Amino acid sequence: MVPYFIFPQSLSSLEEDNTCDYARITVQNHFSISALRPSELEEFVKGTCFDLSDKELFCVEEQEIFDRLYALVKGFAALPPGCKFNLVESLRSNLSVLLPNIVSMSRSSASISRDGDGDGDECAGSAGDQLVIDRVASHRNAFKIYTFFLVHILLIEESSSSSVNNAAKVTSSSRKRQPVNSWNWEIQRRRIMNLIANSLDINLSLLFGSPDPDENFLSFIMKNAFSMFENPLLLKDSDTKDALCRIVGTCATKYHYVAQSCASILHLIHKYDFSIPHLADAVALAEKKYADGSMATSLIRDIGMTDPKDYVKDTVGAENIGRFLVELADRFPKLISTNIGLLVPHFGGESYKIRNALTGVLGKLVSKAFNDVEGEVSSKSIRLRTKQAMLDILLERCRDVSAYTRSRVLQVWSELCEDHSISIGLWNEVSAVAAGRLEDKSAIVRKSALNLLISLLQHNPFGPQLRIASFEATLEKYKKKLNELVLQSTPKTSDDFPISNDISCGDSGVEDGDIEVDSKEQCSMTNSCLPSEIDCTVQASFVPDVGNVEQTRTLVASLEAGLKFSKCISATMPTLVQLMASSSSSDVENTILLLMRCRQFQIDGSESCLRKMLPLVFSQDKSIYEAVENAFTTIYLRKNHVETARNLLNLAIDSNIGDLAALEFILGALVSKGDITAYMISALWDFFCFNFDGTTAEQSRGALCVLCMAAKSSPAVLSSHIQDIVDIGFGRWAKVEPLLARTACLALQRLSDEDKKKLLSANASRVFGILEGLITGFSIPENVWYAAADKAIATIYTIHPTPEIMAADLVKKSVKAVFNFCGDELGDSSCNALIAVPVSQLSRSIFIVSHVAMHQLVHIEYCVRKIQREKAKKEKIDAEDRANANTTVEAQKDLGINAELGLAASDDAMLDSLAEQAEKEIVSSVSTRKNLIGHSAPFVSKLCRNFSLMEKHPEMQGSAMLALCRLMIIDAEFCESNLQLLFTVVENSPSETVRSNCTIALGDLAVRFPNLLEPWTENMYARLRDTSVSVRKNSVLVLSHLILNDMMKVKGYINEMAVRLEDKDERICNLAKLFFIELSKKGSNPIYNLLPDILGKLSYQNLERDSFCNIMQFLIGSIKKDKQMEALVEKLCNRFVGVADVRQWEYISYCLSQLAFTEKSIRKLMESFKVYEHALSEDSVMENFKSIINKGKKFAKPELKSSIEEFEEKMNNFHAEKKEQELTAKNAQTHQVKTDGSIYFVAIKKDAEESDRSEITEGNGFGSLVLLEAQLVHQFM
């Protein structure tokens, strides 16, 4: 009888003595290959391999060969590569030859009966049968032994390979060349794994005596196969991984090893996340190969039966299980759809990761599980209902409590949209959900909503143009067409259904019948129902015929759905504008992408919204700037240079001041990068010079404006057309487009130094004559003159070699034009003709005087900087010359003495003194004699003080106050003497333009003379309460600039800025929010220190409760550090001390409820109970503290949670006691009132009785007493 080979627990277990009742193959003679020399070891391996190849396949049963094989496998890691190769090849080739023998033996011996399992039972029968049984046993032993040794070689070599790889990572820098005789283990591993997988595919029923191999064999194979799934490097080899998947699938499905396999798979999923897709491949292979989904079903059942609370504790395991479910749904959507009921209850669990995965599973099922069109009507109806139920769940999950789940659901909808799995009937419902999620409080949800809307637009089935007006017009025509067709085809019976104009496509996603289409039908609807000749536009009264009544009805329903979709997207534009001001860069970037897509589909309002993107180029976030730049390039820069030039000039024409600044910034960057090519510049010059037919003066001005912007980065842009700038910019076209002259002045300022010299050498007198005429003449309309004169004066100071001389002439001419009949000086007392001065001339004269004074100040500073630069340059050259000339010791001593005496410093001091004197002489000279502008300054001041005159001429007041502010900025003494006047005007002037301008000027004065403006800080904050939106907006901007740049102290009145968070104007609210966001980034967040002061002052202001709560919620939300939160808990609790106002109790407790509590802050709150216990009698205060308790319970550990529960009980008891005490006190007070009334009644009665006894009165007196008693009884009883 042939001995049996039983798989041991480990390789070394073969050395144990046989204790079984039957013969078992074990190791008898122990060979130690470590004691062999290399040559002897090689001979030993060759001899063993020769025996394996020369003898029969069953020779491994021979004790000597078995013992030698065991010794070689046990010491396999120490074998040379050549010996390893020979041994593996011998074992592998013998097993590969054995497999066909097993198959042929099974066919020839199918008629032989067997008893038992063939492992330990005794066989009965004839001698021939016994021979067959022995031969089967030998085949079985050889099969097991070869498999056993090959698997152990796999494990040993993989273990040594992983250790070698780890060592190689440490010494990767010193790579050595591999020896020539090193063998390629990856190839051998693939061969062995495929051989074992093939061995399981053959019919092993004869070999093992039953349809399934014995448990010992399957356990050995599966245990080691699953252990290989723990090696990520092995799984990267596709052939090896496929073989592993075949082994697992075959054993689990063919040999009914499902339960054990599922347990191992779930263990691997929980522990090794990299194995998830490979295990899903194994399950998929089993289902595909054997058409048996039992393993997948069993896995789903095990996952579904797991307690949802377990996934809350094991977050990593929950995430891995979720990924595995999504992989399964992707591979067998139909199988998962039939078992989805096992997983749906987990939507009610607390683990958001499982809910995320289930939404992904539903998305895969909706996309893939219901695409077949075959089957009975009943089964199709069931599938449609199942699909609709899944879609309903996905819509419901958009309101999940977890932001991660809401985000994931929106991502799933986006995937369904890309897969064309959303029907037209459901399109608008999904769009509405996505539009609503744009206002979600979580940034990741908003990002997913924006991406979903982009996908909905990109894959919409309604056409390439989604203008509302076009849809409405086309829809109206086809509704009329439908009614006509219905009337033509309707028989005159009463059974016909009425035709209504309110035809809609319904809300259902899968039961619409006429509207339900798949992806191909949607594409065909876009092409056939909305043909290019219709294109949703009203081109003519003719309506193309699209078919019969049903086809027309379908088209009408589609048009209605498209109109609804277009309106839904258009309605999101205000929200998208808000998102562009978000502090989250992802919001801004995705909003820009969505707006670009909206513009592509011509959504109403998208163009104007994209214009509001331009100021974002000033963002400090690089990603936002790049998003704006990319969007700008995509929208406005085209391959056609003329089209690009037209886009840019039209953008410049339609932009406001802020957008022009942003456009100049982005164009400068594009010019520097070379994206604005020379051909585009040439096209702009063609527009400016009217070389294109139909070019207007406005377009010419826009082209020159764009060229000026480009010249800021590259002045050479203007070099070739200097004469054109002068001729066209100041020529006859300037009368047609007055702003053209202003733009030409700007172009002259942007000229390079060389071009300026060329201009002065050729056309100096003409150019300056033009500029002088522009300033002093009346050829330009009044509303444009101020802007043009501003640029003209700036141009004079930029290009004139001696601008102060020409500026003085301009001032004299402007003053004489007004006062030419009043003597030479403004101060001449004999002049009394001020009333006869034209208002416009006086306003212009004052403007010129103040503007020249301001530019003179700037010119002085420019001259000082120029002198300093030249001095520094000269000193640098002198230092280099001295170094090259080897300066003598005496010269070095002289330089040292000069440095010690401070001669260089004295030069700088002298320069500063001269600059200060020159600046002071502009308005108030140090000498007794006043200068030109010094004569005008007192006049401007007196003019502004004449309030009655200013009220009659508000335009002149604006010009006069602007001039006054400029003169105040120049001179400190003049500023100090007119500050009272300025604040009087800024508070009381009826013109909001004057108040706005003065508010802006106050910011400049605060920068120029901070010490003079510090006592007026409260008055500056008071501008935040102005009735004018413009004044409040400018005040917010000015104060934000001053505070954020450390030019004004933030303490004291910051509550006024906080109130602007709830301003009626949305723009002011956003500016205030931006201010506090930027303020929170400074240092250690000043808002933390300001919050208690803001709380105290807002409590006394007349604010609505909702406004107060919104303000404090926003401010508290800007505090992120835990330490600051903990300190705020203590500060806010201490504010309860000495406060008896119930309203303040509510406000303080509300602020406490908005804090992000930690374990430490919760303990501080509990420790401070005595401080605020008196306020717990109020229900609103108690509600705020209850919300804090609920927050604490969510993150508290068991020990802290018990303390919180005790604290909650303590608060509830105290609140109940306080309520009971209040009720008792109230009842006592009521009783006291009644008692006092009764005593008073008795006293009056006694007095009346005594009066009756002492005096005899008439009946009318008694009647009066009765009346009094009756009144008292009515009052107190």
Disulfide bonds with the S-S distance in Angstrom:
Cys822-Cys831 2.18
